[in-house]
Amino acid sequence: MNVITPFAVLVLLAGPAISETWNCAVPYDEVNGGGTLTIQDDRLTFVSNWPHREPETLKCIRTGLRSECMSAKISMTRTGGKALFTKIYSIIWQSGGAPESVTVKQPSALFREDNDGLVLTQAFPAIGHTFPVTDCRTE
């Protein structure tokens, strides 16, 4: 039987308290339209000020002062292949804890059906755009 030390119990109980939820404003620009970001260690949600855009929720991995968040969708093409669309948010954190800036990239790729599965036919790397986040507050 393993014995759990009092220190280990404190660490286990403190784990959820260490993870914070940040709510930040995103200034208006021609790419994202402005809006709000809700950032956690494992999830990011972007809600645009543009009414035609649905909120986006991405899964994240945080390591130190950087978070990488990604979502992906696969669609059928008219020729029977597949199209992969991804969105990657890279978050830079201030050493004091708050998010500082976000870089967004949207790479995509086209695939065609092959006897052994799918074959990549075109890849479209994305140039990223960076925007600051402002008025960040924790919940």
MOPEGI-V977526 format. One line per field, one symbol per residue. ss: DSSP state (h for helix, s for strand, l for the rest). psi: psi as a letter, one per 30 degrees, with the letter a starting at -180 (. if undefined). burial: # if it has 16 or more other ideal C-beta (glycine too) atoms within 10 Angstrom, else .. Layout:
ss = ???
psi = ???
burial = ???
//
This chain:
ss = lllllhhhhhhhhhhhhhlllsssssllllllllssssslllsssssslllllllssssssssllssssssssssslllllsssssssssssslllllsssssssllsssssssllssssssssllllssssssssssl
psi = kkkkleeeeeeeefeffejlkkklkjlklfefglblkjklegkkkkjlfkffklkkkkklkkjbgkkkkklkkklklfggakkkklkkkjkkklffflkelkkkkilllkllklegbkkkekkjlkklkkklklhkkl.
burial = .....................#.###.....#..######...#.#.#.......#.#.#.#....#.#...........#.##.######.#.....#..#.#..#####...................#.#..#...
//
